[in-house]
Amino acid sequence: MTSQSAKEDIGVRFGVRIRNLREKRGWSLTHLSIHSGLSKTFLTNLETAKKEPCLFTIETLASSFDLTVGKLMRGL
């Protein structure tokens, strides 16, 4: 596996994790956007692995889901 494919894999896995957490709570992208302060477009791009989150974004999303960063990232 090349470093580029590993990078894509974690981006995809992170996006799936965010989408699953959001849908499990019955939240729309609009709700998560309002709750987190992140734009709907940016969240869509995270969920589809078109953008990569920075540490601030990871912490913001973890807080939005009432999780620690460790729990949000566990198993990725």
N, C-alpha and C positions, 0 to 999 in steps of 0.2 A: 504494500500500500504506500503510495507516495504521500508526502506531506500535504499536497494540494487536495487529494481525495480525503484524507483524514480531516482536514479543515472543513470541507464540504459536508462530511458526515456529521460532525458535531453541530454544524449550523442547521442541518436538517433535523437532527434529534432535538436541538434546543427549540426550534420552531414547533415541532410536534408537541413537545412538553408544554409550551405556552398555550397552544391551541387546546390541548386536552384539559389543562387546568381551567382555562376560560370556559370551555363548553361544559365541564363538570359542574361549574357553578351557575350555569345558565346565563352567562354574561355574553352580551354582544361585544363586538369590537368597540362600539361607541361607549359602552359602559366601562370597559377596561381603559379606554382612552381617557375618559373623564376621571376615573379612579386613580390612574397612574400619572396623568399629566403628559403622556406620550401621545403623539398623533396617531390617528387611525391608519394613515398611510404607512407610517413607520412600523406600527405593530403588524400590519399585513405583510410588510417586507420581512420582518423578523420571522413570522410564522411560515413564510414560504422560502426562507433561507436566502433571500435576496440581499439582506443586510445582516451584519454581525453586531451583536450588542457589545457595548463597552462596559466596564465594571459598574459605572453609575447606573446604567440601564438595567443590568442584572440585579443590582441592589434595589432599584425602584420597583421592578417587577416582583421580586421576592416579597417586598413589603406589601405590595398591592394584594398579593395572594396570602398574606399573613404567614409567610414562610421565612426561614433563614436562607441566606445565600447557599449554604451547604445543602439544605434540603431541596432547594430548587435545582441545584446542579448535580445532585447525587445520581450516579449511574449513567451520566452522559458520556 
